[in-house]
Amino acid sequence: MKNNNIRAVFKKVSPFLKSIVMGFTGNMNIKNTKPEFEAVKKELKNAKSNLDQDEIGIILNLIKENSFQGKDLETIYNLVIKLQDQYLSLEKEN
């Protein structure tokens, strides 16, 4: 069951991450990822199912190992704070 959830998360996040990686391969310029990022953000916000602790850890590690443009830093920062809060609350439950 966890593998299916992990795949679903990667399926939602992968277009955004791919655009970042592809942007770095071409003159270190990130393509305009805002529309894709906003779509992923909206999907994640509207998702009814909660992520488990492992899935949150995977996403946080993916974010940790990537670089972002200044214009996306505030959004990424806010997302990481929310993910960390959810991760810590799940850790307390276990």
C-alpha positions in Angstrom: 0.0 0.0 0.0 2.8 2.4 0.8 4.5 1.8 -2.5 1.3 2.9 -4.3 1.1 6.0 -2.2 4.7 6.8 -2.9 4.2 6.3 -6.6 1.1 8.6 -6.5 3.2 11.3 -4.8 6.0 11.0 -7.3 3.5 11.1 -10.2 2.2 14.4 -8.9 5.5 16.0 -8.1 7.6 14.6 -11.0 6.7 17.1 -13.7 7.8 19.9 -11.4 11.0 18.2 -10.5 11.7 17.3 -14.1 11.3 20.9 -15.2 13.8 21.9 -12.5 16.3 19.3 -13.5 15.9 20.1 -17.2 16.3 23.8 -16.5 19.7 23.1 -14.8 20.9 21.1 -17.8 20.5 24.0 -20.1 22.7 27.0 -19.1 21.7 26.7 -15.4 18.4 28.5 -16.1 15.2 27.1 -14.7 12.3 27.1 -17.1 9.2 28.9 -16.1 7.9 26.3 -13.6 5.4 28.5 -11.9 2.3 27.1 -13.8 3.4 23.5 -13.2 4.3 24.2 -9.6 1.0 26.0 -9.0 -0.9 23.0 -10.5 1.0 20.5 -8.2 0.5 22.8 -5.2 -3.3 23.0 -5.9 -3.5 19.2 -6.3 -1.7 18.6 -3.1 -3.9 21.2 -1.3 -7.1 19.5 -2.6 -5.9 16.0 -1.9 -8.2 14.2 0.6 -5.7 11.6 1.7 -3.0 12.3 4.2 0.7 11.5 3.6 2.3 9.0 5.9 5.6 9.7 7.7 7.7 7.9 5.0 6.2 9.8 2.2 6.7 13.1 3.9 10.3 12.1 4.5 10.8 11.3 0.8 9.4 14.7 -0.2 11.5 16.6 2.3 14.7 14.8 1.1 13.8 15.6 -2.5 13.4 19.2 -1.6 16.6 19.2 0.4 18.6 17.9 -2.5 17.4 20.4 -5.1 18.0 24.1 -5.8 15.3 26.6 -6.3 15.1 30.1 -7.8 14.7 33.1 -5.4 11.1 33.7 -6.6 10.1 30.2 -5.4 11.9 30.2 -2.1 9.1 31.6 0.0 6.6 29.1 -1.4 9.1 26.2 -0.9 9.8 27.4 2.6 6.1 27.5 3.6 5.6 24.1 2.1 8.6 22.6 4.0 7.3 24.1 7.3 3.9 22.5 6.7 5.5 19.1 5.8 7.8 19.3 8.9 4.8 20.0 11.2 2.8 17.1 9.7 5.9 14.9 10.0 6.5 15.8 13.6 2.8 15.3 14.5 2.9 11.8 12.9 6.1 11.1 14.8 4.3 12.0 18.1 1.4 9.7 17.3 3.7 6.7 16.7 
